[in-house]
Amino acid sequence: NYLKIVEKMNPEWIYINALPNGNTTKGSRETQKPVKDKYYIETLSDKYDLVQRYETDYFLTYAPYFSYIFKKR
C-alpha cells in the first residue's frame, strides 16, 4: 500500500489522479483487486481531509479519471 509510505513522508498535501472505480486493465500493472477511490479516502482519513475531487480532462481518453487533493489536518 503506497499510501502508507506517502503518509510516513508526512506531506502537507497529497495529490492522486486515478480512475474512481479502479484500474481493470489487464497487463503487467494489474492488481488483484481494483483500487477504488473510497480506499484512498478511507486510508488517508485519519490525518488528511479530502479538500477537492474533480474530473480530470484528458484529451482523447474516454476513461473518467478524477483528481483528489488531500490536505493534512
PQR file with spaces between the fields and no chain letter, atoms N, CA, C, O and H, PARSE charges and radii, in Angstrom:
ATOM       1  N    ASN     1       0.841   -1.170    0.000 -0.4000 1.5000
ATOM       2  CA   ASN     1       0.000    0.000    0.000 -0.0000 2.0000
ATOM       3  C    ASN     1       0.897    1.248    0.000  0.5500 1.7000
ATOM       4  O    ASN     1       1.459    1.619    1.030 -0.5500 1.4000
ATOM       5  N    TYR     2       1.015    1.865   -1.132 -0.4000 1.5000
ATOM       6  CA   TYR     2       1.932    3.006   -1.272 -0.0000 2.0000
ATOM       7  C    TYR     2       1.472    4.222   -0.482  0.5500 1.7000
ATOM       8  O    TYR     2       2.297    5.076   -0.158 -0.5500 1.4000
ATOM       9  H    TYR     2       0.558    1.563   -1.969  0.4000 1.0000
ATOM      10  N    LEU     3       0.188    4.334   -0.158 -0.4000 1.5000
ATOM      11  CA   LEU     3      -0.261    5.481    0.619 -0.0000 2.0000
ATOM      12  C    LEU     3       0.312    5.489    2.025  0.5500 1.7000
ATOM      13  O    LEU     3       0.527    6.557    2.598 -0.5500 1.4000
ATOM      14  H    LEU     3      -0.483    3.640   -0.421  0.4000 1.0000
ATOM      15  N    LYS     4       0.561    4.327    2.585 -0.4000 1.5000
ATOM      16  CA   LYS     4       1.205    4.264    3.904 -0.0000 2.0000
ATOM      17  C    LYS     4       2.628    4.818    3.822  0.5500 1.7000
ATOM      18  O    LYS     4       3.087    5.482    4.752 -0.5500 1.4000
ATOM      19  H    LYS     4       0.386    3.459    2.120  0.4000 1.0000
ATOM      20  N    ILE     5       3.319    4.555    2.730 -0.4000 1.5000
ATOM      21  CA   ILE     5       4.667    5.104    2.516 -0.0000 2.0000
ATOM      22  C    ILE     5       4.595    6.617    2.373  0.5500 1.7000
ATOM      23  O    ILE     5       5.409    7.341    2.948 -0.5500 1.4000
ATOM      24  H    ILE     5       2.947    4.016    1.975  0.4000 1.0000
ATOM      25  N    VAL     6       3.628    7.089    1.611 -0.4000 1.5000
ATOM      26  CA   VAL     6       3.457    8.535    1.426 -0.0000 2.0000
ATOM      27  C    VAL     6       3.137    9.205    2.761  0.5500 1.7000
ATOM      28  O    VAL     6       3.685   10.262    3.072 -0.5500 1.4000
ATOM      29  H    VAL     6       2.967    6.502    1.145  0.4000 1.0000
ATOM      30  N    GLU     7       2.260    8.599    3.544 -0.4000 1.5000
ATOM      31  CA   GLU     7       1.915    9.163    4.858 -0.0000 2.0000
ATOM      32  C    GLU     7       3.134    9.300    5.763  0.5500 1.7000
ATOM      33  O    GLU     7       3.262   10.279    6.497 -0.5500 1.4000
ATOM      34  H    GLU     7       1.815    7.739    3.292  0.4000 1.0000
ATOM      35  N    LYS     8       4.026    8.318    5.707 -0.4000 1.5000
ATOM      36  CA   LYS     8       5.245    8.371    6.538 -0.0000 2.0000
ATOM      37  C    LYS     8       6.151    9.533    6.145  0.5500 1.7000
ATOM      38  O    LYS     8       6.952   10.000    6.955 -0.5500 1.4000
ATOM      39  H    LYS     8       3.922    7.522    5.110  0.4000 1.0000
ATOM      40  N    MET     9       6.028    9.995    4.914 -0.4000 1.5000
ATOM      41  CA   MET     9       6.807   11.149    4.450 -0.0000 2.0000
ATOM      42  C    MET     9       6.252   12.451    5.028  0.5500 1.7000
ATOM      43  O    MET     9       6.897   13.497    4.958 -0.5500 1.4000
ATOM      44  H    MET     9       5.378    9.615    4.256  0.4000 1.0000
ATOM      45  N    ASN    10       5.038   12.373    5.605 -0.4000 1.5000
ATOM      46  CA   ASN    10       4.410   13.492    6.288 -0.0000 2.0000
ATOM      47  C    ASN    10       4.226   14.741    5.407  0.5500 1.7000
ATOM      48  O    ASN    10       4.575   15.844    5.829 -0.5500 1.4000
ATOM      49  H    ASN    10       4.514   11.523    5.662  0.4000 1.0000
ATOM      50  N    PRO    11       3.685   14.579    4.195 -0.5600 1.5000
ATOM      51  CA   PRO    11       3.496   15.762    3.343  0.2800 2.0000
ATOM      52  C    PRO    11       2.310   16.601    3.819  0.5500 1.7000
ATOM      53  O    PRO    11       1.391   16.089    4.458 -0.5500 1.4000
ATOM      54  N    GLU    12       2.342   17.863    3.506 -0.4000 1.5000
ATOM      55  CA   GLU    12       1.236   18.767    3.818 -0.0000 2.0000
ATOM      56  C    GLU    12       0.043   18.495    2.896  0.5500 1.7000
ATOM      57  O    GLU    12      -1.113   18.578    3.312 -0.5500 1.4000
ATOM      58  H    GLU    12       3.089   18.279    2.987  0.4000 1.0000
ATOM      59  N    TRP    13       0.347   18.169    1.644 -0.4000 1.5000
ATOM      60  CA   TRP    13      -0.678   17.920    0.624 -0.0000 2.0000
ATOM      61  C    TRP    13      -0.395   16.587   -0.071  0.5500 1.7000
ATOM      62  O    TRP    13       0.759   16.182   -0.209 -0.5500 1.4000
ATOM      63  H    TRP    13       1.286   18.101    1.307  0.4000 1.0000
ATOM      64  N    ILE    14      -1.464   15.911   -0.507 -0.4000 1.5000
ATOM      65  CA   ILE    14      -1.328   14.702   -1.318 -0.0000 2.0000
ATOM      66  C    ILE    14      -2.253   14.847   -2.518  0.5500 1.7000
ATOM      67  O    ILE    14      -3.432   15.173   -2.379 -0.5500 1.4000
ATOM      68  H    ILE    14      -2.402   16.240   -0.395  0.4000 1.0000
ATOM      69  N    TYR    15      -1.695   14.598   -3.699 -0.4000 1.5000
ATOM      70  CA   TYR    15      -2.481   14.649   -4.937 -0.0000 2.0000
ATOM      71  C    TYR    15      -2.505   13.257   -5.547  0.5500 1.7000
ATOM      72  O    TYR    15      -1.464   12.615   -5.691 -0.5500 1.4000
ATOM      73  H    TYR    15      -0.737   14.333   -3.812  0.4000 1.0000
ATOM      74  N    ILE    16      -3.695   12.795   -5.902 -0.4000 1.5000
ATOM      75  CA   ILE    16      -3.862   11.496   -6.550 -0.0000 2.0000
ATOM      76  C    ILE    16      -4.696   11.692   -7.800  0.5500 1.7000
ATOM      77  O    ILE    16      -5.702   12.401   -7.774 -0.5500 1.4000
ATOM      78  H    ILE    16      -4.541   13.316   -5.785  0.4000 1.0000
ATOM      79  N    ASN    17      -4.287   11.071   -8.889 -0.4000 1.5000
ATOM      80  CA   ASN    17      -5.069   11.071  -10.118 -0.0000 2.0000
ATOM      81  C    ASN    17      -5.334    9.620  -10.473  0.5500 1.7000
ATOM      82  O    ASN    17      -4.398    8.851  -10.697 -0.5500 1.4000
ATOM      83  H    ASN    17      -3.470   10.495   -8.910  0.4000 1.0000
ATOM      84  N    ALA    18      -6.611    9.239  -10.525 -0.4000 1.5000
ATOM      85  CA   ALA    18      -6.931    7.828  -10.703 -0.0000 2.0000
ATOM      86  C    ALA    18      -8.342    7.643  -11.242  0.5500 1.7000
ATOM      87  O    ALA    18      -9.135    8.582  -11.310 -0.5500 1.4000
ATOM      88  H    ALA    18      -7.371    9.863  -10.343  0.4000 1.0000
ATOM      89  N    LEU    19      -8.626    6.412  -11.621 -0.4000 1.5000
ATOM      90  CA   LEU    19      -9.977    6.034  -12.011 -0.0000 2.0000
ATOM      91  C    LEU    19     -10.787    5.781  -10.737  0.5500 1.7000
ATOM      92  O    LEU    19     -10.337    5.016   -9.883 -0.5500 1.4000
ATOM      93  H    LEU    19      -7.981    5.650  -11.566  0.4000 1.0000
ATOM      94  N    PRO    20     -11.963    6.393  -10.577 -0.5600 1.5000
ATOM      95  CA   PRO    20     -12.721    6.244   -9.339  0.2800 2.0000
ATOM      96  C    PRO    20     -13.160    4.809   -9.049  0.5500 1.7000
ATOM      97  O    PRO    20     -13.352    4.452   -7.887 -0.5500 1.4000
ATOM      98  N    ASN    21     -13.319    3.992  -10.069 -0.4000 1.5000
ATOM      99  CA   ASN    21     -13.718    2.593   -9.865 -0.0000 2.0000
ATOM     100  C    ASN    21     -12.553    1.631  -10.013  0.5500 1.7000
ATOM     101  O    ASN    21     -12.754    0.423  -10.139 -0.5500 1.4000
ATOM     102  H    ASN    21     -13.163    4.282  -11.013  0.4000 1.0000
ATOM     103  N    GLY    22     -11.357    2.152  -10.000 -0.4000 1.5000
ATOM     104  CA   GLY    22     -10.169    1.317  -10.081 -0.0000 2.0000
ATOM     105  C    GLY    22      -9.761    1.001  -11.507  0.5500 1.7000
ATOM     106  O    GLY    22     -10.525    1.194  -12.453 -0.5500 1.4000
ATOM     107  H    GLY    22     -11.194    3.133   -9.898  0.4000 1.0000
ATOM     108  N    ASN    23      -8.553    0.517  -11.633 -0.4000 1.5000
ATOM     109  CA   ASN    23      -7.995    0.166  -12.933 -0.0000 2.0000
ATOM     110  C    ASN    23      -8.251   -1.317  -13.187  0.5500 1.7000
ATOM     111  O    ASN    23      -7.795   -2.174  -12.430 -0.5500 1.4000
ATOM     112  H    ASN    23      -7.932    0.360  -10.864  0.4000 1.0000
ATOM     113  N    THR    24      -8.970   -1.604  -14.240 -0.4000 1.5000
ATOM     114  CA   THR    24      -9.273   -3.000  -14.558 -0.0000 2.0000
ATOM     115  C    THR    24      -8.524   -3.460  -15.805  0.5500 1.7000
ATOM     116  O    THR    24      -8.845   -4.508  -16.365 -0.5500 1.4000
ATOM     117  H    THR    24      -9.340   -0.908  -14.855  0.4000 1.0000
ATOM     118  N    THR    25      -7.540   -2.699  -16.241 -0.4000 1.5000
ATOM     119  CA   THR    25      -6.754   -3.039  -17.417 -0.0000 2.0000
ATOM     120  C    THR    25      -5.883   -4.254  -17.132  0.5500 1.7000
ATOM     121  O    THR    25      -5.240   -4.325  -16.085 -0.5500 1.4000
ATOM     122  H    THR    25      -7.279   -1.848  -15.786  0.4000 1.0000
ATOM     123  N    LYS    26      -5.860   -5.188  -18.036 -0.4000 1.5000
ATOM     124  CA   LYS    26      -5.006   -6.370  -17.888 -0.0000 2.0000
ATOM     125  C    LYS    26      -3.589   -6.017  -18.332  0.5500 1.7000
ATOM     126  O    LYS    26      -3.398   -5.174  -19.209 -0.5500 1.4000
ATOM     127  H    LYS    26      -6.383   -5.130  -18.886  0.4000 1.0000
ATOM     128  N    GLY    27      -2.617   -6.654  -17.731 -0.4000 1.5000
ATOM     129  CA   GLY    27      -1.235   -6.401  -18.125 -0.0000 2.0000
ATOM     130  C    GLY    27      -0.309   -6.431  -16.933  0.5500 1.7000
ATOM     131  O    GLY    27      -0.680   -6.897  -15.856 -0.5500 1.4000
ATOM     132  H    GLY    27      -2.772   -7.338  -17.019  0.4000 1.0000
ATOM     133  N    SER    28       0.889   -5.935  -17.126 -0.4000 1.5000
ATOM     134  CA   SER    28       1.922   -6.027  -16.091 -0.0000 2.0000
ATOM     135  C    SER    28       1.602   -5.196  -14.856  0.5500 1.7000
ATOM     136  O    SER    28       2.150   -5.460  -13.786 -0.5500 1.4000
ATOM     137  H    SER    28       1.190   -5.557  -18.001  0.4000 1.0000
ATOM     138  N    ARG    29       0.734   -4.206  -14.974 -0.4000 1.5000
ATOM     139  CA   ARG    29       0.401   -3.354  -13.829 -0.0000 2.0000
ATOM     140  C    ARG    29      -0.901   -3.776  -13.152  0.5500 1.7000
ATOM     141  O    ARG    29      -1.418   -3.052  -12.302 -0.5500 1.4000
ATOM     142  H    ARG    29       0.289   -3.991  -15.843  0.4000 1.0000
ATOM     143  N    GLU    30      -1.413   -4.895  -13.507 -0.4000 1.5000
ATOM     144  CA   GLU    30      -2.680   -5.364  -12.955 -0.0000 2.0000
ATOM     145  C    GLU    30      -2.560   -5.628  -11.458  0.5500 1.7000
ATOM     146  O    GLU    30      -1.562   -6.173  -10.989 -0.5500 1.4000
ATOM     147  H    GLU    30      -0.992   -5.483  -14.198  0.4000 1.0000
ATOM     148  N    THR    31      -3.588   -5.234  -10.718 -0.4000 1.5000
ATOM     149  CA   THR    31      -3.638   -5.515   -9.287 -0.0000 2.0000
ATOM     150  C    THR    31      -4.647   -6.635   -9.044  0.5500 1.7000
ATOM     151  O    THR    31      -5.463   -6.937   -9.914 -0.5500 1.4000
ATOM     152  H    THR    31      -4.399   -4.791  -11.099  0.4000 1.0000
ATOM     153  N    GLN    32      -4.590   -7.243   -7.874 -0.4000 1.5000
ATOM     154  CA   GLN    32      -5.523   -8.317   -7.540 -0.0000 2.0000
ATOM     155  C    GLN    32      -6.962   -7.798   -7.509  0.5500 1.7000
ATOM     156  O    GLN    32      -7.866   -8.433   -8.051 -0.5500 1.4000
ATOM     157  H    GLN    32      -3.927   -6.997   -7.168  0.4000 1.0000
ATOM     158  N    LYS    33      -7.167   -6.658   -6.882 -0.4000 1.5000
ATOM     159  CA   LYS    33      -8.477   -6.021   -6.837 -0.0000 2.0000
ATOM     160  C    LYS    33      -8.310   -4.578   -7.279  0.5500 1.7000
ATOM     161  O    LYS    33      -7.290   -3.957   -6.978 -0.5500 1.4000
ATOM     162  H    LYS    33      -6.432   -6.142   -6.441  0.4000 1.0000
ATOM     163  N    PRO    34      -9.297   -4.028   -7.992 -0.5600 1.5000
ATOM     164  CA   PRO    34      -9.191   -2.612   -8.376  0.2800 2.0000
ATOM     165  C    PRO    34      -9.104   -1.718   -7.136  0.5500 1.7000
ATOM     166  O    PRO    34      -9.806   -1.949   -6.151 -0.5500 1.4000
ATOM     167  N    VAL    35      -8.253   -0.711   -7.187 -0.4000 1.5000
ATOM     168  CA   VAL    35      -8.128    0.248   -6.091 -0.0000 2.0000
ATOM     169  C    VAL    35      -9.128    1.369   -6.367  0.5500 1.7000
ATOM     170  O    VAL    35      -8.916    2.210   -7.240 -0.5500 1.4000
ATOM     171  H    VAL    35      -7.683   -0.524   -7.987  0.4000 1.0000
ATOM     172  N    LYS    36     -10.207    1.362   -5.615 -0.4000 1.5000
ATOM     173  CA   LYS    36     -11.266    2.348   -5.816 -0.0000 2.0000
ATOM     174  C    LYS    36     -10.996    3.596   -4.992  0.5500 1.7000
ATOM     175  O    LYS    36     -10.250    3.556   -4.014 -0.5500 1.4000
ATOM     176  H    LYS    36     -10.380    0.679   -4.906  0.4000 1.0000
ATOM     177  N    ASP    37     -11.609    4.710   -5.395 -0.4000 1.5000
ATOM     178  CA   ASP    37     -11.350    5.979   -4.709 -0.0000 2.0000
ATOM     179  C    ASP    37     -11.725    5.930   -3.231  0.5500 1.7000
ATOM     180  O    ASP    37     -11.139    6.657   -2.428 -0.5500 1.4000
ATOM     181  H    ASP    37     -12.216    4.743   -6.190  0.4000 1.0000
ATOM     182  N    LYS    38     -12.680    5.097   -2.857 -0.4000 1.5000
ATOM     183  CA   LYS    38     -13.037    5.015   -1.436 -0.0000 2.0000
ATOM     184  C    LYS    38     -11.863    4.533   -0.590  0.5500 1.7000
ATOM     185  O    LYS    38     -11.774    4.878    0.589 -0.5500 1.4000
ATOM     186  H    LYS    38     -13.156    4.507   -3.509  0.4000 1.0000
ATOM     187  N    TYR    39     -10.966    3.745   -1.168 -0.4000 1.5000
ATOM     188  CA   TYR    39      -9.797    3.266   -0.430 -0.0000 2.0000
ATOM     189  C    TYR    39      -8.811    4.403   -0.155  0.5500 1.7000
ATOM     190  O    TYR    39      -8.204    4.451    0.915 -0.5500 1.4000
ATOM     191  H    TYR    39     -11.039    3.465   -2.126  0.4000 1.0000
ATOM     192  N    TYR    40      -8.650    5.315   -1.114 -0.4000 1.5000
ATOM     193  CA   TYR    40      -7.789    6.476   -0.884 -0.0000 2.0000
ATOM     194  C    TYR    40      -8.347    7.294    0.278  0.5500 1.7000
ATOM     195  O    TYR    40      -7.627    7.670    1.204 -0.5500 1.4000
ATOM     196  H    TYR    40      -9.143    5.276   -1.983  0.4000 1.0000
ATOM     197  N    ILE    41      -9.638    7.555    0.201 -0.4000 1.5000
ATOM     198  CA   ILE    41     -10.285    8.399    1.210 -0.0000 2.0000
ATOM     199  C    ILE    41     -10.229    7.741    2.591  0.5500 1.7000
ATOM     200  O    ILE    41      -9.908    8.400    3.579 -0.5500 1.4000
ATOM     201  H    ILE    41     -10.223    7.250   -0.551  0.4000 1.0000
ATOM     202  N    GLU    42     -10.539    6.447    2.660 -0.4000 1.5000
ATOM     203  CA   GLU    42     -10.507    5.731    3.941 -0.0000 2.0000
ATOM     204  C    GLU    42      -9.097    5.653    4.517  0.5500 1.7000
ATOM     205  O    GLU    42      -8.901    5.857    5.715 -0.5500 1.4000
ATOM     206  H    GLU    42     -10.799    5.911    1.857  0.4000 1.0000
ATOM     207  N    THR    43      -8.124    5.360    3.673 -0.4000 1.5000
ATOM     208  CA   THR    43      -6.746    5.211    4.136 -0.0000 2.0000
ATOM     209  C    THR    43      -6.186    6.517    4.690  0.5500 1.7000
ATOM     210  O    THR    43      -5.460    6.513    5.684 -0.5500 1.4000
ATOM     211  H    THR    43      -8.283    5.195    2.700  0.4000 1.0000
ATOM     212  N    LEU    44      -6.519    7.620    4.055 -0.4000 1.5000
ATOM     213  CA   LEU    44      -5.961    8.908    4.459 -0.0000 2.0000
ATOM     214  C    LEU    44      -6.802    9.650    5.506  0.5500 1.7000
ATOM     215  O    LEU    44      -6.357   10.666    6.039 -0.5500 1.4000
ATOM     216  H    LEU    44      -7.108    7.624    3.248  0.4000 1.0000
ATOM     217  N    SER    45      -7.994    9.164    5.803 -0.4000 1.5000
ATOM     218  CA   SER    45      -8.939    9.917    6.632 -0.0000 2.0000
ATOM     219  C    SER    45      -8.470   10.185    8.064  0.5500 1.7000
ATOM     220  O    SER    45      -8.987   11.094    8.713 -0.5500 1.4000
ATOM     221  H    SER    45      -8.355    8.338    5.369  0.4000 1.0000
ATOM     222  N    ASP    46      -7.501    9.412    8.570 -0.4000 1.5000
ATOM     223  CA   ASP    46      -7.013    9.653    9.934 -0.0000 2.0000
ATOM     224  C    ASP    46      -6.281   10.976   10.076  0.5500 1.7000
ATOM     225  O    ASP    46      -6.374   11.636   11.111 -0.5500 1.4000
ATOM     226  H    ASP    46      -7.081    8.673    8.043  0.4000 1.0000
ATOM     227  N    LYS    47      -5.551   11.366    9.032 -0.4000 1.5000
ATOM     228  CA   LYS    47      -4.705   12.558    9.128 -0.0000 2.0000
ATOM     229  C    LYS    47      -4.982   13.612    8.059  0.5500 1.7000
ATOM     230  O    LYS    47      -4.497   14.739    8.157 -0.5500 1.4000
ATOM     231  H    LYS    47      -5.475   10.830    8.191  0.4000 1.0000
ATOM     232  N    TYR    48      -5.765   13.248    7.033 -0.4000 1.5000
ATOM     233  CA   TYR    48      -5.970   14.147    5.898 -0.0000 2.0000
ATOM     234  C    TYR    48      -7.452   14.326    5.591  0.5500 1.7000
ATOM     235  O    TYR    48      -8.262   13.416    5.768 -0.5500 1.4000
ATOM     236  H    TYR    48      -6.159   12.332    6.953  0.4000 1.0000
ATOM     237  N    ASP    49      -7.777   15.523    5.127 -0.4000 1.5000
ATOM     238  CA   ASP    49      -9.127   15.815    4.651 -0.0000 2.0000
ATOM     239  C    ASP    49      -9.097   15.890    3.131  0.5500 1.7000
ATOM     240  O    ASP    49      -8.173   16.451    2.542 -0.5500 1.4000
ATOM     241  H    ASP    49      -7.119   16.262    4.983  0.4000 1.0000
ATOM     242  N    LEU    50     -10.109   15.322    2.511 -0.4000 1.5000
ATOM     243  CA   LEU    50     -10.263   15.470    1.070 -0.0000 2.0000
ATOM     244  C    LEU    50     -10.826   16.863    0.829  0.5500 1.7000
ATOM     245  O    LEU    50     -11.961   17.148    1.211 -0.5500 1.4000
ATOM     246  H    LEU    50     -10.860   14.866    2.989  0.4000 1.0000
ATOM     247  N    VAL    51     -10.043   17.734    0.199 -0.4000 1.5000
ATOM     248  CA   VAL    51     -10.484   19.115    0.003 -0.0000 2.0000
ATOM     249  C    VAL    51     -11.041   19.354   -1.396  0.5500 1.7000
ATOM     250  O    VAL    51     -11.790   20.305   -1.616 -0.5500 1.4000
ATOM     251  H    VAL    51      -9.120   17.503   -0.112  0.4000 1.0000
ATOM     252  N    GLN    52     -10.676   18.495   -2.334 -0.4000 1.5000
ATOM     253  CA   GLN    52     -11.222   18.665   -3.674 -0.0000 2.0000
ATOM     254  C    GLN    52     -11.156   17.348   -4.450  0.5500 1.7000
ATOM     255  O    GLN    52     -10.180   16.603   -4.364 -0.5500 1.4000
ATOM     256  H    GLN    52     -10.068   17.722   -2.155  0.4000 1.0000
ATOM     257  N    ARG    53     -12.211   17.085   -5.204 -0.4000 1.5000
ATOM     258  CA   ARG    53     -12.292   15.930   -6.096 -0.0000 2.0000
ATOM     259  C    ARG    53     -12.915   16.441   -7.382  0.5500 1.7000
ATOM     260  O    ARG    53     -14.007   17.008   -7.355 -0.5500 1.4000
ATOM     261  H    ARG    53     -13.004   17.690   -5.274  0.4000 1.0000
ATOM     262  N    TYR    54     -12.244   16.252   -8.497 -0.4000 1.5000
ATOM     263  CA   TYR    54     -12.780   16.753   -9.761 -0.0000 2.0000
ATOM     264  C    TYR    54     -12.355   15.848  -10.912  0.5500 1.7000
ATOM     265  O    TYR    54     -11.308   15.202  -10.868 -0.5500 1.4000
ATOM     266  H    TYR    54     -11.357   15.791   -8.519  0.4000 1.0000
ATOM     267  N    GLU    55     -13.195   15.823  -11.940 -0.4000 1.5000
ATOM     268  CA   GLU    55     -12.885   15.023  -13.114 -0.0000 2.0000
ATOM     269  C    GLU    55     -11.706   15.645  -13.849  0.5500 1.7000
ATOM     270  O    GLU    55     -11.668   16.854  -14.079 -0.5500 1.4000
ATOM     271  H    GLU    55     -14.045   16.348  -11.975  0.4000 1.0000
ATOM     272  N    THR    56     -10.754   14.807  -14.212 -0.4000 1.5000
ATOM     273  CA   THR    56      -9.564   15.260  -14.918 -0.0000 2.0000
ATOM     274  C    THR    56      -9.818   15.121  -16.410  0.5500 1.7000
ATOM     275  O    THR    56     -10.174   14.045  -16.890 -0.5500 1.4000
ATOM     276  H    THR    56     -10.785   13.825  -14.025  0.4000 1.0000
ATOM     277  N    ASP    57      -9.637   16.195  -17.127 -0.4000 1.5000
ATOM     278  CA   ASP    57      -9.916   16.209  -18.561 -0.0000 2.0000
ATOM     279  C    ASP    57      -8.670   15.795  -19.337  0.5500 1.7000
ATOM     280  O    ASP    57      -7.751   16.590  -19.534 -0.5500 1.4000
ATOM     281  H    ASP    57      -9.348   17.069  -16.736  0.4000 1.0000
ATOM     282  N    TYR    58      -8.655   14.538  -19.774 -0.4000 1.5000
ATOM     283  CA   TYR    58      -7.569   14.050  -20.611 -0.0000 2.0000
ATOM     284  C    TYR    58      -8.018   14.051  -22.054  0.5500 1.7000
ATOM     285  O    TYR    58      -9.069   13.495  -22.376 -0.5500 1.4000
ATOM     286  H    TYR    58      -9.401   13.892  -19.615  0.4000 1.0000
ATOM     287  N    PHE    59      -7.259   14.651  -22.910 -0.4000 1.5000
ATOM     288  CA   PHE    59      -7.580   14.714  -24.330 -0.0000 2.0000
ATOM     289  C    PHE    59      -7.514   13.314  -24.930  0.5500 1.7000
ATOM     290  O    PHE    59      -6.524   12.605  -24.751 -0.5500 1.4000
ATOM     291  H    PHE    59      -6.406   15.102  -22.649  0.4000 1.0000
ATOM     292  N    LEU    60      -8.557   12.921  -25.637 -0.4000 1.5000
ATOM     293  CA   LEU    60      -8.651   11.642  -26.340 -0.0000 2.0000
ATOM     294  C    LEU    60      -8.660   10.418  -25.414  0.5500 1.7000
ATOM     295  O    LEU    60      -8.272    9.325  -25.827 -0.5500 1.4000
ATOM     296  H    LEU    60      -9.361   13.497  -25.782  0.4000 1.0000
ATOM     297  N    THR    61      -9.093   10.598  -24.189 -0.4000 1.5000
ATOM     298  CA   THR    61      -9.215    9.470  -23.270 -0.0000 2.0000
ATOM     299  C    THR    61     -10.667    9.379  -22.832  0.5500 1.7000
ATOM     300  O    THR    61     -11.231   10.345  -22.318 -0.5500 1.4000
ATOM     301  H    THR    61      -9.408   11.486  -23.854  0.4000 1.0000
ATOM     302  N    TYR    62     -11.256    8.238  -23.034 -0.4000 1.5000
ATOM     303  CA   TYR    62     -12.666    8.074  -22.672 -0.0000 2.0000
ATOM     304  C    TYR    62     -12.862    7.783  -21.188  0.5500 1.7000
ATOM     305  O    TYR    62     -13.940    8.035  -20.649 -0.5500 1.4000
ATOM     306  H    TYR    62     -10.797    7.453  -23.452  0.4000 1.0000
ATOM     307  N    ALA    63     -11.854    7.267  -20.534 -0.4000 1.5000
ATOM     308  CA   ALA    63     -11.985    6.874  -19.132 -0.0000 2.0000
ATOM     309  C    ALA    63     -12.153    8.103  -18.237  0.5500 1.7000
ATOM     310  O    ALA    63     -11.469    9.108  -18.433 -0.5500 1.4000
ATOM     311  H    ALA    63     -10.978    7.063  -20.973  0.4000 1.0000
ATOM     312  N    PRO    64     -13.055    8.031  -17.260 -0.5600 1.5000
ATOM     313  CA   PRO    64     -13.306    9.175  -16.374  0.2800 2.0000
ATOM     314  C    PRO    64     -12.311    9.251  -15.215  0.5500 1.7000
ATOM     315  O    PRO    64     -12.633    8.859  -14.094 -0.5500 1.4000
ATOM     316  N    TYR    65     -11.125    9.744  -15.478 -0.4000 1.5000
ATOM     317  CA   TYR    65     -10.137    9.920  -14.411 -0.0000 2.0000
ATOM     318  C    TYR    65     -10.560   11.077  -13.510  0.5500 1.7000
ATOM     319  O    TYR    65     -11.176   12.045  -13.957 -0.5500 1.4000
ATOM     320  H    TYR    65     -10.863   10.063  -16.389  0.4000 1.0000
ATOM     321  N    PHE    66     -10.213   10.952  -12.231 -0.4000 1.5000
ATOM     322  CA   PHE    66     -10.501   12.011  -11.278 -0.0000 2.0000
ATOM     323  C    PHE    66      -9.226   12.389  -10.530  0.5500 1.7000
ATOM     324  O    PHE    66      -8.324   11.574  -10.340 -0.5500 1.4000
ATOM     325  H    PHE    66      -9.712   10.166  -11.868  0.4000 1.0000
ATOM     326  N    SER    67      -9.184   13.651  -10.116 -0.4000 1.5000
ATOM     327  CA   SER    67      -8.094   14.144   -9.290 -0.0000 2.0000
ATOM     328  C    SER    67      -8.619   14.316   -7.872  0.5500 1.7000
ATOM     329  O    SER    67      -9.747   14.758   -7.653 -0.5500 1.4000
ATOM     330  H    SER    67      -9.917   14.313  -10.271  0.4000 1.0000
ATOM     331  N    TYR    68      -7.772   13.956   -6.917 -0.4000 1.5000
ATOM     332  CA   TYR    68      -8.115   14.045   -5.497 -0.0000 2.0000
ATOM     333  C    TYR    68      -7.012   14.830   -4.808  0.5500 1.7000
ATOM     334  O    TYR    68      -5.828   14.523   -4.949 -0.5500 1.4000
ATOM     335  H    TYR    68      -6.855   13.597   -7.095  0.4000 1.0000
ATOM     336  N    ILE    69      -7.419   15.852   -4.059 -0.4000 1.5000
ATOM     337  CA   ILE    69      -6.447   16.654   -3.320 -0.0000 2.0000
ATOM     338  C    ILE    69      -6.783   16.547   -1.838  0.5500 1.7000
ATOM     339  O    ILE    69      -7.895   16.842   -1.401 -0.5500 1.4000
ATOM     340  H    ILE    69      -8.380   16.102   -3.944  0.4000 1.0000
ATOM     341  N    PHE    70      -5.773   16.110   -1.081 -0.4000 1.5000
ATOM     342  CA   PHE    70      -5.919   15.938    0.367 -0.0000 2.0000
ATOM     343  C    PHE    70      -4.990   16.924    1.075  0.5500 1.7000
ATOM     344  O    PHE    70      -3.864   17.164    0.639 -0.5500 1.4000
ATOM     345  H    PHE    70      -4.869   15.870   -1.436  0.4000 1.0000
ATOM     346  N    LYS    71      -5.492   17.493    2.180 -0.4000 1.5000
ATOM     347  CA   LYS    71      -4.690   18.414    2.990 -0.0000 2.0000
ATOM     348  C    LYS    71      -4.573   17.841    4.397  0.5500 1.7000
ATOM     349  O    LYS    71      -5.541   17.351    4.978 -0.5500 1.4000
ATOM     350  H    LYS    71      -6.407   17.298    2.534  0.4000 1.0000
ATOM     351  N    LYS    72      -3.365   17.919    4.917 -0.4000 1.5000
ATOM     352  CA   LYS    72      -3.094   17.440    6.276 -0.0000 2.0000
ATOM     353  C    LYS    72      -3.835   18.318    7.285  0.5500 1.7000
ATOM     354  O    LYS    72      -3.931   19.534    7.122 -0.5500 1.4000
ATOM     355  H    LYS    72      -2.579   18.317    4.445  0.4000 1.0000
ATOM     356  N    ARG    73      -4.348   17.682    8.312 -0.4000 1.5000
ATOM     357  CA   ARG    73      -5.058   18.425    9.367 -0.0000 2.0000
ATOM     358  C    ARG    73      -4.086   19.132   10.283  0.5500 1.7000
ATOM     359  O    ARG    73      -4.504   19.805   11.226 -0.5500 1.4000
ATOM     360  H    ARG    73      -4.271   16.694    8.444  0.4000 1.0000
